[in-house]
């Protein structure tokens, strides 16, 4: 998830982070799926889903790059992967 440029990214939240539900975040599409994990609710919005094969390839490539960045960072720190 992107961090707003006016906000510093921090990892100081303990327990369930307070997130905003439908009507509280900026999306153009419709909520197509709602998932619950304990006290956490995740809303899947159709405007954030890949609609073409090219968009899907881009999402998968971004995911691949992000995954390898995390793996390489752990290796550099000597952490178990």
Backbone as ProteinMPNN parsed JSONL, in Angstrom:
{"seq_chain_A": "XXXXXXXXXXXXXXXXXXXXXXXXXXXXXXXXXXXXXXXXXXXXXXXXXXXXXXXXXXXXXXXXXXXXXXXXXXXXXXXXX", "coords_chain_A": {"N_chain_A": [[0.843, -1.165, 0.0], [0.545, 2.224, -0.757], [2.157, 5.026, 0.797], [0.975, 8.089, 1.918], [2.451, 11.088, 0.7], [2.703, 13.138, 2.585], [2.829, 11.927, 4.996], [4.762, 10.166, 7.376], [6.129, 6.947, 7.087], [5.647, 4.465, 9.42], [6.259, 1.817, 11.809], [4.863, 1.419, 14.244], [2.49, 0.517, 15.302], [0.641, -1.417, 17.504], [-1.075, -4.439, 17.955], [-4.381, -4.594, 16.528], [-4.451, -2.551, 13.753], [-6.063, 0.547, 13.16], [-8.183, 0.837, 10.573], [-9.932, 2.152, 7.75], [-13.267, 1.596, 6.678], [-15.771, 0.81, 4.141], [-16.813, 3.676, 2.35], [-15.115, 5.315, 3.673], [-12.724, 5.463, 2.409], [-10.952, 6.377, -0.574], [-12.253, 5.309, -3.416], [-13.212, 4.304, -6.699], [-14.685, 2.274, -7.723], [-16.764, -0.614, -7.038], [-17.302, -2.431, -4.006], [-16.459, -5.682, -4.171], [-15.941, -7.954, -2.794], [-15.793, -9.068, 0.54], [-13.652, -9.796, 3.141], [-12.971, -11.462, 6.191], [-10.701, -11.551, 8.824], [-10.239, -12.572, 11.801], [-10.484, -9.792, 13.843], [-10.116, -8.135, 11.762], [-11.17, -6.607, 8.764], [-11.213, -6.948, 5.31], [-11.65, -5.213, 2.349], [-12.344, -5.826, -0.988], [-12.036, -4.096, -3.883], [-13.466, -3.456, -7.059], [-12.209, -1.606, -8.718], [-9.575, -1.849, -8.273], [-8.639, -4.117, -9.387], [-7.0, -6.122, -11.845], [-7.831, -5.619, -15.203], [-7.16, -6.231, -17.756], [-5.039, -8.429, -19.703], [-2.487, -7.384, -19.876], [-2.412, -5.619, -17.668], [-2.63, -7.516, -15.64], [-0.219, -8.937, -15.993], [1.56, -6.88, -15.316], [0.922, -6.445, -12.591], [1.665, -8.947, -11.525], [4.416, -8.92, -12.127], [5.245, -6.705, -10.595], [4.691, -7.75, -8.07], [6.471, -9.916, -8.044], [8.951, -8.539, -8.12], [8.805, -7.08, -5.712], [8.694, -9.181, -3.866], [11.205, -10.434, -4.229], [12.802, -8.313, -3.432], [12.285, -8.197, -0.688], [13.216, -10.75, 0.081], [15.964, -10.542, -0.63], [16.727, -8.463, 1.091], [16.386, -9.687, 3.598], [18.339, -11.701, 3.364], [20.654, -10.118, 3.198], [20.658, -9.096, 5.784], [21.225, -11.326, 7.156], [19.182, -12.923, 7.987], [16.88, -15.669, 8.344], [15.422, -17.139, 5.502]], "CA_chain_A": [[0.0, 0.0, 0.0], [1.327, 3.451, -0.829], [2.076, 5.936, 1.931], [0.753, 9.456, 1.473], [3.716, 11.806, 0.805], [2.729, 14.02, 3.754], [2.866, 11.113, 6.202], [5.935, 9.313, 7.504], [5.782, 5.532, 7.249], [6.187, 3.937, 10.67], [5.796, 0.488, 12.198], [4.702, 1.486, 15.686], [1.15, 0.097, 15.691], [0.599, -2.709, 18.18], [-2.446, -4.944, 17.915], [-5.083, -4.307, 15.279], [-4.373, -1.168, 13.29], [-7.367, 1.098, 12.81], [-8.284, 1.115, 9.149], [-11.256, 2.674, 7.437], [-14.082, 0.706, 5.863], [-16.462, 1.383, 2.988], [-17.252, 5.044, 2.541], [-14.067, 6.08, 4.34], [-11.524, 5.517, 1.587], [-11.237, 6.89, -1.905], [-12.27, 4.316, -4.488], [-14.202, 4.641, -7.719], [-15.463, 1.089, -8.064], [-17.66, -1.225, -6.062], [-16.715, -3.482, -3.185], [-16.932, -6.931, -4.765], [-15.731, -9.051, -1.858], [-15.403, -8.676, 1.888], [-13.01, -10.906, 3.836], [-12.755, -11.203, 7.613], [-9.625, -12.294, 9.472], [-10.337, -12.129, 13.198], [-11.13, -8.482, 13.946], [-9.746, -7.361, 10.577], [-12.022, -6.747, 7.59], [-10.553, -6.522, 4.081], [-12.603, -4.97, 1.279], [-11.764, -5.908, -2.323], [-12.779, -3.172, -4.739], [-13.244, -3.831, -8.453], [-11.36, -0.663, -9.443], [-8.173, -2.167, -8.008], [-8.38, -5.432, -9.984], [-6.528, -6.08, -13.226], [-8.927, -5.838, -16.136], [-6.609, -6.742, -19.011], [-3.911, -9.342, -19.537], [-1.303, -6.552, -19.652], [-2.476, -5.178, -16.268], [-2.343, -8.683, -14.813], [1.223, -9.172, -16.089], [2.226, -5.807, -14.559], [0.706, -6.738, -11.164], [2.493, -10.101, -11.179], [5.816, -8.491, -12.173], [5.452, -5.869, -9.406], [4.712, -8.662, -6.931], [7.736, -10.65, -8.124], [10.036, -7.635, -7.734], [8.671, -6.783, -4.28], [9.038, -10.4, -3.129], [12.653, -10.602, -4.26], [13.408, -7.245, -2.631], [12.185, -8.637, 0.709], [14.121, -11.893, 0.245], [17.338, -10.04, -0.659], [16.952, -7.693, 2.315], [16.561, -10.657, 4.679], [19.639, -12.34, 3.161], [21.678, -9.14, 3.57], [20.641, -8.955, 7.249], [21.572, -12.613, 7.741], [17.976, -13.546, 8.519], [16.42, -16.888, 7.676], [14.435, -16.887, 4.446]], "C_chain_A": [[0.888, 1.226, 0.0], [1.11, 4.3, 0.413], [1.923, 7.338, 1.378], [2.037, 10.254, 1.678], [3.823, 12.71, 2.034], [2.811, 13.249, 5.066], [4.13, 10.26, 6.216], [5.473, 7.886, 7.745], [6.435, 5.007, 8.518], [5.595, 2.563, 10.945], [5.572, 0.455, 13.7], [3.319, 1.069, 16.171], [1.238, -1.275, 16.35], [-0.856, -3.16, 18.2], [-3.074, -4.622, 16.571], [-4.963, -2.831, 14.937], [-5.773, -0.705, 12.92], [-7.333, 1.46, 11.338], [-9.718, 1.571, 8.896], [-11.986, 1.762, 6.482], [-14.76, 1.422, 4.718], [-16.963, 2.783, 3.302], [-16.193, 5.917, 3.175], [-12.784, 6.124, 3.533], [-11.922, 5.878, 0.168], [-11.135, 5.775, -2.946], [-13.392, 4.672, -5.441], [-15.137, 3.477, -8.022], [-16.388, 0.633, -6.949], [-16.907, -2.258, -5.247], [-17.321, -4.792, -3.666], [-16.749, -8.123, -3.836], [-15.302, -8.471, -0.524], [-14.865, -9.918, 2.587], [-12.812, -10.516, 5.293], [-11.684, -12.144, 8.129], [-9.601, -11.834, 10.927], [-11.113, -10.828, 13.267], [-10.868, -7.605, 12.719], [-10.705, -7.654, 9.435], [-11.278, -6.172, 6.396], [-11.625, -6.377, 3.01], [-11.857, -5.014, -0.051], [-12.646, -5.078, -3.244], [-12.464, -3.476, -6.201], [-12.421, -2.815, -9.232], [-9.878, -0.906, -9.169], [-7.807, -3.552, -8.523], [-7.904, -5.25, -11.42], [-7.679, -6.422, -14.159], [-8.45, -6.379, -17.478], [-5.446, -7.674, -18.698], [-2.623, -8.558, -19.257], [-1.26, -6.057, -18.208], [-2.134, -6.33, -15.323], [-0.843, -8.996, -14.813], [1.995, -8.14, -15.265], [2.101, -6.062, -13.059], [1.607, -7.885, -10.73], [3.983, -9.747, -11.182], [6.15, -7.619, -10.96], [5.542, -6.739, -8.154], [6.021, -9.443, -6.888], [8.893, -9.783, -7.643], [10.004, -7.326, -6.24], [9.077, -7.984, -3.44], [10.542, -10.594, -3.086], [13.363, -9.51, -3.458], [13.388, -7.624, -1.153], [13.151, -9.781, 0.977], [15.571, -11.413, 0.299], [17.679, -9.237, 0.591], [17.19, -8.627, 3.504], [17.926, -11.341, 4.583], [20.77, -11.399, 3.595], [21.785, -8.972, 5.087], [21.024, -10.256, 7.944], [20.386, -13.341, 8.363], [17.612, -14.776, 7.702], [15.338, -16.528, 6.656], [13.549, -18.089, 4.28]], "O_chain_A": [[1.898, 1.252, 0.704], [0.031, 4.298, 1.006], [2.656, 7.735, 0.471], [2.668, 10.123, 2.727], [4.931, 13.014, 2.476], [2.858, 13.855, 6.137], [4.521, 9.699, 5.192], [4.54, 7.645, 8.512], [7.654, 5.097, 8.669], [4.562, 2.193, 10.386], [6.051, -0.46, 14.369], [3.006, 1.254, 17.347], [1.85, -2.191, 15.8], [-1.76, -2.358, 18.434], [-2.368, -4.401, 15.587], [-5.329, -1.966, 15.733], [-6.578, -1.491, 12.419], [-6.537, 2.299, 10.914], [-10.599, 1.39, 9.737], [-11.378, 1.21, 5.565], [-14.364, 2.532, 4.36], [-17.476, 3.039, 4.391], [-16.344, 7.138, 3.217], [-11.83, 6.779, 3.953], [-13.072, 5.708, -0.237], [-10.035, 5.357, -3.306], [-14.396, 5.265, -5.046], [-16.246, 3.675, -8.518], [-16.739, 1.394, -6.047], [-15.975, -2.889, -5.745], [-18.532, -4.997, -3.585], [-17.332, -9.183, -4.061], [-14.542, -7.504, -0.468], [-15.523, -10.958, 2.625], [-12.518, -9.359, 5.592], [-11.734, -13.355, 7.913], [-8.998, -10.808, 11.241], [-12.254, -10.752, 12.812], [-11.341, -6.471, 12.646], [-11.019, -8.813, 9.164], [-10.773, -5.051, 6.45], [-12.414, -7.294, 2.784], [-10.854, -4.322, -0.226], [-13.845, -5.326, -3.369], [-11.309, -3.729, -6.543], [-11.966, -3.134, -10.331], [-9.021, -0.249, -9.76], [-6.776, -4.103, -8.139], [-8.347, -4.342, -12.122], [-8.408, -7.389, -13.938], [-9.24, -6.923, -18.249], [-4.937, -7.704, -17.578], [-1.771, -9.012, -18.493], [-0.199, -6.067, -17.584], [-1.434, -6.14, -14.328], [-0.264, -9.283, -13.765], [2.969, -8.482, -14.594], [3.08, -5.91, -12.329], [2.245, -7.807, -9.68], [4.731, -10.225, -10.329], [7.214, -7.772, -10.362], [6.373, -6.492, -7.28], [6.612, -9.613, -5.821], [9.722, -10.233, -6.852], [11.043, -7.31, -5.58], [9.734, -7.827, -2.411], [11.1, -10.886, -2.029], [14.414, -9.761, -2.869], [14.367, -7.397, -0.442], [13.836, -9.781, 1.999], [16.327, -11.829, 1.177], [18.798, -9.322, 1.097], [18.083, -8.39, 4.317], [18.595, -11.539, 5.598], [21.715, -11.813, 4.265], [22.872, -8.734, 5.612], [21.139, -10.299, 9.169], [20.56, -14.259, 9.164], [17.982, -14.906, 6.535], [14.456, -15.714, 6.927], [12.65, -18.082, 3.44]]}, "name": "protein", "num_of_chains": 1, "seq": "XXXXXXXXXXXXXXXXXXXXXXXXXXXXXXXXXXXXXXXXXXXXXXXXXXXXXXXXXXXXXXXXXXXXXXXXXXXXXXXXX"}
